[in-house]
Each structure stands twice: as C-alpha cells, then as structure tokens.
Amino acid sequence: MTVDRAVAPAALGRAVLLGNGATTLTAGGTGLRLAADPGPPLLAAGTAAAATAAGLTALAWNPYVVRHPVPVLLADTFAVLAVLAADPGIAYFCAAAGASALAGVVLGPRAVLVGAAHAALGYAVAARVLAGAPDHAEFVLAFPIACVLAAAGAAVATAALRRHVELSVRVVASAQRAAAAGERARLARELHDSVAKTLRGVSFAALALPQSLRRHPDLAERLAGTVSAGAAAAAREARDLLDGLRADEPDRDFGDTLADLCARFADRVPVRLDAEPLDPPVAVRYELCRILQEALRNAAGHAAATSVAVRVRGRGGVVELTVDDDGRGFDVPPDPAALRARHHYGILGMTERARSAGGSLRIVSRPGTGTSIRATIPLRTPARA
C-alpha cells in the first residue's frame, strides 16, 4: 500500500493558512485601534483575508497544488507584498511569518532560504518603522527572525507528519494482510476438515468402481452408492461451510449476530438468548458462532428439544458460551474421541473448534435430562504456526 505524499503537506498547508489568516486579521484589528488612520490596517486585514480564502479554496479544489511549490510561493509572496503595501506594520510581519511557514510545508528544509529572504525584507521594513517610533526597537526587531523559525518549524512538522502517516498506513496494511492470511488459513482448515476428507473418500470409491463393474457387480453397486452418498455429503458440507462463513459478519454487533443465529432455529425449537455486550476478536467470534450453530442444530434435530437457553458471558479475559437444552440427552464418554465411533461428529467438531481457538468445551448430559454445552475461549487467541 503506497502513501500519497501530498497528504501531510496539504493538511498542514490548510492549518498554516488558517493560522496565518487569523493572526494577520487579529494584528490588523489591533492596528485599527492604535493607528490614527484606520484605512491602512483595514486594507491590510482585507488583503490577508482574501489571500487566506484564495489559498484554502485552491487546496480544497486541488490538494496536489502543494506538489508545485514555485507557483504557491510566488502567489503567497505577492499576498505578503500586498499586505506590506497596505500597511507596513504588525500585520505585515505576521503575514511574512505565515508565508515562511507555508514555504516550510511545501519546500522542506530548503524553506529556510525563503524564511531568510522574508527576514531580510522584514529588517528593512523594521528600520523604516523604527525611524518613526524608535522606542519600540526590541519589539519590532524580534519579528523578522520569526520568519526563519517559522520556516524551519513548519519543515520539521511536515516531515514528522509525513512519517507518521506512512507508519500508520504501514500498520493498517500489515493488519489487513494478517487478516487476509488468517481468513485464508481458516477457510483452508474448514475445507480440509470437511469437504476435502469426504471428497477423498469419494475419489477412492470411484477409482475402484471400473474394475468392480467387471469382476464384482455387487461391490460395484455398493461403490456407486458410496460415491453418490459421498457426493451428496460433500455438497451438504460445502453448504454448511458457506452458511458458517456467512454466519458472522465481523462489522456487525456480536449480539445481533448471535440473535440472528438463534432466530434461524426459531421455527424448529424456541431459543432464549441472554448475551452480554461483547466485541471478541474475529477469530474468537467466528468459532463461537460455529459452535452455537452446531449446538442449536443438535438440539433441534438429534436431541428433539422443546426449548434451548443460550447464554454468553465475558469475564476474566475469556468469553463463555453456554447452550442448555431439554432434549433426550446421551451418555458422555470420558474421551471425546469416542464420540466419533458413536457418529457424534457435530459435538466432536465443536470440541475441536474450541481447542483451535485456545479454549475448551465441556459437555454435561445424561439420557432423559437434556444437554448442557459450555465453551470457554480466551479473548486473545494463540498465534498459529
């Protein structure tokens, strides 16, 4: 991801123009009260206001004008000279310092030369001012050096802001790449754990089918049935996978996502949801959504439950999902791997999902007493190799 190098100068250019306009107008207003003739300060203030408005309009219309420092500096110098012609007083010194700062924004360190030129002109103007008011020598002579300081300060600030923008963009790009890599890894794991395994079995059966047709017609018939059933299972797993991937939209509120998941089973079994406001990481919320989806599918289908209670809590750096149903229940084996022999693949999959997210799954059930499933997952998932 590339960074537009005009971003920082355009942003600081607006700030400098606004600050310069405000300062010059304030100085002009002060001159109105101190001068015997209010005409020159008023004209200087009006000139500064017009120059500021023109600069802001140019930046709004085309921010890339900062890439062309020569016309920008010529226009700004012309505005400074117009203020000088109107009133060679404090308003001019403010305008000159602002022009030097703008030079620092568009030129960088080279702007010190522009600031020095404005300072030289400023000392010439200061000598003329002091000829009529020698009592304010220290006050007036301090203004021109501000041009050099403004140019250097603006150059440093622009460079710092540019580095900050570039660093921020790199951080965002890195986060996006990590998220994309995580999403690809998650999808690959889902495909490997479901569709890929089923299709591998279908492939083995299909390879044995041609020879079986000639030598063992009965076996060929069974193999054909295996291929057909395997293809149907792969299609069902792919559909379940797509449904699972769509179940959670990371930009949505997690509570709304849980409510939608529960609502999908409302026509099969009443579901009561009690969820605390939480915002888990994407990987954690995805696994929780898949666990909840499978638990509700089991409760509505295999368990024949008449009600389900879903509870989500966050405490001590972990999020806890509990799903209680009043279904027929079953005997929970001490070793979760034994569930495979009983064809409880859904529960085994929930256990593996909780473990993959760095958490655990606990199942409490007995025949005739319903089932309670509790998934506990840390809010910070462990890094994957």
LOZATOR-463700 format. One line per field, with one value per residue (C-alpha): residue number from 0; residue in one letter; z, x, y. Coordinates in Angstrom, 2 decimals, decimal comma. Each point is the difference from the previous one (the first is absolute). Example, Ala and Ser with C-alpha at 12.3 -4.5 7.8 and 13.67 -1.06 7.14 Angstrom:
BEGIN
pos	[0  1]
code	[a  s]
zz	[7,80  -0,66]
xx	[12,30  1,37]
yy	[-4,50  3,44]
***
This chain:
BEGIN
pos	[0  1  2  3  4  5  6  7  8  9  10  11  12  13  14  15  16  17  18  19  20  21  22  23  24  25  26  27  28  29  30  31  32  33  34  35  36  37  38  39  40  41  42  43  44  45  46  47  48  49  50  51  52  53  54  55  56  57  58  59  60  61  62  63  64  65  66  67  68  69  70  71  72  73  74  75  76  77  78  79  80  81  82  83  84  85  86  87  88  89  90  91  92  93  94  95  96  97  98  99  100  101  102  103  104  105  106  107  108  109  110  111  112  113  114  115  116  117  118  119  120  121  122  123  124  125  126  127  128  129  130  131  132  133  134  135  136  137  138  139  140  141  142  143  144  145  146  147  148  149  150  151  152  153  154  155  156  157  158  159  160  161  162  163  164  165  166  167  168  169  170  171  172  173  174  175  176  177  178  179  180  181  182  183  184  185  186  187  188  189  190  191  192  193  194  195  196  197  198  199  200  201  202  203  204  205  206  207  208  209  210  211  212  213  214  215  216  217  218  219  220  221  222  223  224  225  226  227  228  229  230  231  232  233  234  235  236  237  238  239  240  241  242  243  244  245  246  247  248  249  250  251  252  253  254  255  256  257  258  259  260  261  262  263  264  265  266  267  268  269  270  271  272  273  274  275  276  277  278  279  280  281  282  283  284  285  286  287  288  289  290  291  292  293  294  295  296  297  298  299  300  301  302  303  304  305  306  307  308  309  310  311  312  313  314  315  316  317  318  319  320  321  322  323  324  325  326  327  328  329  330  331  332  333  334  335  336  337  338  339  340  341  342  343  344  345  346  347  348  349  350  351  352  353  354  355  356  357  358  359  360  361  362  363  364  365  366  367  368  369  370  371  372  373  374  375  376  377  378  379  380  381  382  383  384]
code	[m  t  v  d  r  a  v  a  p  a  a  l  g  r  a  v  l  l  g  n  g  a  t  t  l  t  a  g  g  t  g  l  r  l  a  a  d  p  g  p  p  l  l  a  a  g  t  a  a  a  a  t  a  a  g  l  t  a  l  a  w  n  p  y  v  v  r  h  p  v  p  v  l  l  a  d  t  f  a  v  l  a  v  l  a  a  d  p  g  i  a  y  f  c  a  a  a  g  a  s  a  l  a  g  v  v  l  g  p  r  a  v  l  v  g  a  a  h  a  a  l  g  y  a  v  a  a  r  v  l  a  g  a  p  d  h  a  e  f  v  l  a  f  p  i  a  c  v  l  a  a  a  g  a  a  v  a  t  a  a  l  r  r  h  v  e  l  s  v  r  v  v  a  s  a  q  r  a  a  a  a  g  e  r  a  r  l  a  r  e  l  h  d  s  v  a  k  t  l  r  g  v  s  f  a  a  l  a  l  p  q  s  l  r  r  h  p  d  l  a  e  r  l  a  g  t  v  s  a  g  a  a  a  a  a  r  e  a  r  d  l  l  d  g  l  r  a  d  e  p  d  r  d  f  g  d  t  l  a  d  l  c  a  r  f  a  d  r  v  p  v  r  l  d  a  e  p  l  d  p  p  v  a  v  r  y  e  l  c  r  i  l  q  e  a  l  r  n  a  a  g  h  a  a  a  t  s  v  a  v  r  v  r  g  r  g  g  v  v  e  l  t  v  d  d  d  g  r  g  f  d  v  p  p  d  p  a  a  l  r  a  r  h  h  y  g  i  l  g  m  t  e  r  a  r  s  a  g  g  s  l  r  i  v  s  r  p  g  t  g  t  s  i  r  a  t  i  p  l  r  t  p  a  r  a]
zz	[0,00  -1,16  1,84  -1,77  0,96  -0,56  3,02  2,70  -1,84  -0,98  3,59  1,51  -2,82  0,99  3,63  -0,88  -2,21  2,68  2,70  -2,16  -0,95  3,59  1,30  -2,73  0,44  3,74  -0,59  -2,44  2,55  2,57  -2,50  -0,49  3,65  0,17  -3,35  -0,54  -3,47  0,02  -3,79  -0,41  2,74  -1,37  -3,52  1,32  1,86  -3,07  -2,19  2,47  0,18  -3,78  -0,30  2,66  -1,69  -3,38  1,44  1,77  -3,13  -2,09  2,46  0,16  -3,77  -0,57  3,01  -2,34  -0,53  2,83  -2,45  -1,93  2,53  -2,40  -0,98  3,58  1,43  -2,69  0,71  3,75  -0,37  -2,13  2,80  2,57  -2,14  -0,41  3,79  0,26  -2,52  1,93  3,47  0,83  3,57  2,21  -2,51  -2,55  2,41  0,79  -3,69  -0,69  2,79  -1,38  -3,51  1,37  1,78  -3,24  -1,73  2,65  -0,78  -3,77  -0,19  3,09  1,38  -3,04  1,30  2,42  -2,99  -0,66  3,69  -0,11  -2,99  1,85  3,07  -2,04  -1,40  3,50  1,41  -2,75  0,90  3,70  -0,63  -1,67  2,87  2,60  -1,76  1,12  3,32  1,46  3,43  -1,18  -1,47  1,91  -0,72  -3,75  -0,59  1,47  -2,82  -3,03  1,63  0,49  -3,78  0,18  3,06  -1,63  -3,17  1,96  2,36  -2,82  -1,89  3,07  0,74  -3,61  -0,01  3,34  -1,16  -3,25  1,92  2,32  -2,94  -1,69  3,21  0,56  -3,53  0,41  3,26  -1,61  -3,04  2,25  1,94  -3,23  -1,28  3,30  -0,09  -3,60  0,85  3,03  -2,10  -2,62  2,68  1,62  -3,31  -0,85  3,40  -0,45  -3,46  1,23  2,99  -1,93  -3,77  -0,82  2,15  -1,46  -3,57  0,69  0,98  -3,07  -2,14  1,42  -0,63  -3,55  -0,80  1,03  -1,91  -3,58  1,02  2,27  -2,86  -1,86  2,89  2,90  -1,11  3,55  1,30  -2,90  0,98  3,56  -1,19  -2,24  3,01  1,98  -2,75  -0,15  3,77  0,22  -2,66  1,81  3,30  -1,61  -1,40  3,43  1,72  -2,54  0,61  3,78  -0,43  -2,01  2,53  2,77  -1,79  -0,52  3,56  1,39  -1,54  1,96  -0,59  1,71  3,71  1,50  1,92  -3,21  -1,69  2,86  -0,11  -3,74  0,51  2,67  -2,15  -2,82  2,25  1,42  -2,27  1,27  3,71  2,22  0,85  2,86  -0,33  2,86  -1,22  1,60  -2,28  -1,30  -2,92  -0,26  -2,62  -3,42  0,41  3,41  -1,07  -3,11  1,98  2,56  -2,77  -1,53  3,39  0,70  -3,47  0,48  3,55  -1,18  -2,92  2,38  2,46  -2,69  -1,90  1,91  3,51  -0,95  2,57  0,70  1,32  -0,06  2,18  -1,36  2,30  -0,87  2,67  0,02  3,11  0,97  -3,55  -1,35  -1,67  1,07  -2,20  1,65  -1,89  2,13  -1,54  1,44  -2,62  0,36  1,06  -0,29  1,87  -0,31  -0,34  2,01  -3,23  -2,57  -2,79  0,78  -1,36  -3,49  0,40  1,07  -3,05  2,16  -2,47  0,79  3,67  -0,91  -2,45  2,71  2,30  -2,71  -0,74  3,63  0,23  -3,25  1,54  3,14  2,10  1,15  -0,30  2,87  -0,55  2,77  -0,96  0,99  -1,82  0,66  1,72  -2,90  -0,92  1,16  -2,20  1,32  -2,20  1,68  -2,32  0,83  -1,50  -1,42  -2,20  -0,17  -3,11  -2,55  -1,44]
xx	[0,00  1,56  -0,31  -1,03  2,76  -2,30  -2,15  2,23  0,90  -3,64  -1,19  2,67  -0,42  -3,64  1,02  2,67  -2,36  -2,68  2,49  1,62  -3,35  -1,20  3,23  0,19  -3,64  0,53  3,05  -1,98  -2,77  2,53  1,37  -3,49  -0,10  3,56  0,37  -1,12  -1,19  -1,93  0,15  3,40  -0,58  -3,45  1,38  2,75  -2,53  -2,22  2,95  1,04  -3,56  -0,25  3,36  -0,98  -3,34  1,70  2,57  -2,59  -2,16  2,98  0,81  -3,61  -0,28  3,34  2,06  2,82  0,82  2,51  2,08  0,69  1,82  1,15  -3,46  -1,21  2,87  -0,27  -3,70  0,61  2,88  -2,22  -2,60  2,66  1,18  -3,62  -0,39  3,31  -1,18  -3,24  1,53  3,70  -0,76  -0,71  -2,44  2,81  2,36  -2,69  -0,65  3,73  0,36  -3,02  1,48  3,26  -1,93  -1,83  3,38  1,12  -3,04  0,56  3,81  1,27  3,43  0,67  -2,69  2,54  1,31  -3,48  -0,36  3,37  -1,16  -3,19  2,10  2,32  -2,97  -1,46  3,11  -0,19  -3,63  0,91  2,63  -2,65  -2,43  2,62  0,82  -3,41  -0,23  3,48  -1,41  -1,20  3,31  0,21  -3,63  0,18  3,41  -1,24  -2,53  2,25  1,88  -3,38  -0,06  3,06  -1,37  -3,41  1,56  2,17  -2,81  -2,48  2,56  0,63  -3,72  -0,77  2,74  -1,22  -3,61  1,00  1,89  -2,95  -2,40  2,33  0,39  -3,77  -0,61  2,59  -1,60  -3,47  1,36  1,73  -3,23  -1,92  2,55  -0,12  -3,81  0,00  2,55  -2,04  -3,15  1,72  1,39  -3,41  -1,67  2,72  -0,45  -3,76  0,34  2,58  -2,07  -3,24  -0,34  3,56  -0,24  -3,36  1,16  3,11  -2,23  -2,16  3,15  1,18  -3,42  -0,14  3,48  -1,09  -3,27  1,20  1,67  -2,88  -2,48  1,67  0,89  -2,33  -3,30  -1,36  3,02  -0,25  -3,59  1,05  2,88  -2,36  -2,21  3,04  0,96  -3,54  -0,29  3,46  -0,79  -3,21  1,90  2,67  -2,69  -1,66  3,31  0,81  -3,40  0,50  3,45  -1,38  -2,79  2,58  2,23  -2,98  -1,25  2,32  0,57  2,88  -1,33  -3,30  -0,67  0,79  -3,28  -1,98  1,86  -0,85  -3,63  -0,18  1,50  -2,56  -2,83  0,87  -1,01  -3,11  -2,33  1,53  0,55  -0,56  3,34  0,52  3,12  1,69  3,21  2,18  1,29  3,31  2,34  2,31  2,76  -1,11  1,46  -1,66  -3,44  0,13  0,71  -2,67  -2,55  0,85  -0,21  -3,37  -1,25  0,93  -1,41  -3,35  -0,04  0,56  -2,62  -2,64  0,81  1,65  -1,10  -3,61  0,08  -3,03  1,99  3,58  1,69  3,08  2,17  3,13  2,22  3,40  2,14  3,65  1,31  -2,19  -3,38  -2,35  -2,78  -2,54  -2,74  -2,53  -2,78  -2,72  0,43  0,47  3,66  2,67  2,89  3,12  3,14  3,12  2,01  -1,52  1,65  -2,47  -2,75  1,27  -0,93  -3,50  -0,25  -0,25  2,12  -1,68  1,00  3,50  0,24  -1,08  2,70  2,64  -1,17  0,28  3,49  1,13  -0,89  2,01  -3,05  -1,93  -3,44  -1,85  -3,04  -2,37  -2,79  -1,86  -2,75  -3,31  1,45  1,02  3,45  2,12  2,87  2,46  2,74  2,66  2,38  2,64  -0,65  3,52  0,48  3,44  2,09  -0,03  3,15]
yy	[0,00  3,28  3,30  3,18  2,42  2,97  -0,92  1,48  3,25  0,59  -0,47  2,23  2,52  0,49  0,41  2,57  1,99  0,07  0,94  2,66  1,50  0,08  1,52  2,63  0,97  0,30  2,19  2,11  0,38  1,15  2,52  1,41  1,02  1,33  1,77  3,58  -0,96  -3,31  -0,30  -1,77  -2,63  -0,69  -0,44  -2,30  -2,14  -0,24  -0,98  -2,71  -1,33  -0,16  -1,77  -2,55  -0,71  -0,42  -2,43  -2,11  -0,11  -1,13  -2,79  -1,12  -0,05  -1,75  -1,16  -1,01  3,67  -0,48  -2,04  3,20  2,21  2,73  1,34  -0,46  2,05  2,67  0,46  0,11  2,47  2,22  -0,06  0,96  2,90  1,13  0,06  1,90  2,57  0,47  0,29  -0,54  -0,91  -2,98  -1,50  -0,21  -1,75  -2,58  -0,59  -0,42  -2,58  -1,88  0,03  -1,41  -2,78  -0,85  -0,18  -2,49  -2,14  -0,19  0,26  -1,77  1,03  2,19  2,34  1,49  1,98  1,37  0,82  1,80  2,07  0,98  0,80  2,25  1,88  0,12  1,68  2,60  0,65  0,02  2,70  2,12  -0,55  0,82  3,24  1,23  -1,86  -0,71  -0,87  -3,43  -1,26  -3,32  -0,79  0,70  -1,59  -3,31  -0,49  -0,70  -2,88  -1,69  -0,61  -2,27  -1,82  -0,46  -1,45  -2,47  -0,98  -0,62  -2,11  -2,17  -0,33  -1,02  -2,64  -1,37  -0,12  -1,70  -2,68  -0,47  -0,43  -2,48  -2,00  -0,01  -1,22  -2,76  -1,11  -0,10  -1,86  -2,52  -0,56  -0,49  -2,51  -1,89  -0,05  -1,25  -2,70  -1,05  -0,17  -2,15  -2,30  -0,32  -0,82  -2,53  -1,66  -0,15  -1,55  -2,49  -1,07  -0,50  0,03  -1,14  -3,13  -0,96  0,53  -2,10  -2,93  0,53  0,00  -3,35  -1,56  1,38  -1,41  -3,51  0,17  -0,87  -3,30  -0,92  0,37  -2,89  -2,30  0,79  1,56  -0,04  1,86  2,44  0,73  0,71  2,16  1,96  0,57  1,14  2,46  1,36  0,32  1,54  2,57  0,92  0,24  2,21  2,29  0,17  0,73  2,70  1,57  -0,19  1,52  2,91  0,51  0,04  2,48  2,27  -0,45  2,63  3,41  1,57  3,53  -0,80  0,12  -3,41  -0,07  0,60  -2,84  -2,37  1,09  -0,73  -3,45  -0,82  1,37  -2,42  -2,91  1,68  -2,02  -3,27  0,70  3,07  1,61  2,48  2,16  1,84  1,67  2,65  2,78  -1,36  0,64  -3,05  -0,26  -1,21  -3,50  -0,46  1,19  -2,19  -3,18  0,94  0,50  -3,39  -1,71  1,63  -0,93  -3,66  -0,09  1,38  -2,45  -2,91  1,26  0,47  -3,18  -2,86  1,01  0,89  2,78  2,19  2,98  1,26  2,63  1,76  2,08  2,02  1,54  1,69  -0,10  -0,27  0,28  -2,82  -0,23  -2,77  -1,40  -2,31  -1,86  -1,96  -2,09  -2,26  -2,72  -3,72  0,23  -2,70  -1,62  2,11  -2,15  0,92  0,29  2,40  -2,02  -2,80  2,24  -0,78  -3,68  1,06  2,30  3,12  1,94  3,32  -0,11  -1,13  2,91  2,45  -1,35  0,39  3,54  1,05  -1,51  1,64  3,38  -0,79  -0,88  -3,04  -1,58  -1,72  -2,19  -1,08  -2,39  -3,16  -1,84  1,71  3,09  2,21  1,27  2,93  1,16  2,60  1,44  2,15  1,87  2,64  3,40  -0,14  -3,04  -1,62  0,64  -2,78  -1,44]
***
